[in-house]
Amino acid sequence: MANEFFRHYGPDAAVAISPRGQSIMEVFFNGERIYDKKGEGNIFPDLKRVREMRQVIDAKLGALEPAPADD
């Protein structure tokens, strides 16, 4: 999953994958949880689900306002 995100975004988007104890694994983008393994039946995401997460990230990136250039 991490490789899929990094391959698609490179260093341009910070995506946090947060594995924790008790089989908890969450994916956050811009502070918002976009995946929760426990909330999805304790099943690790397959490639189709990872690509769905990428679509969510792409939509959120498209909705962000561009940062002003430093002068």
Buried (B, 14 or more C-beta within 10 A) or exposed (E): BEEBBEEBBEEEBEBEEEEEEEEEBBBBBEEEEBBEBEEEEEEEBEEEBBEBBBEBBEEBEEEEEEEEEEE
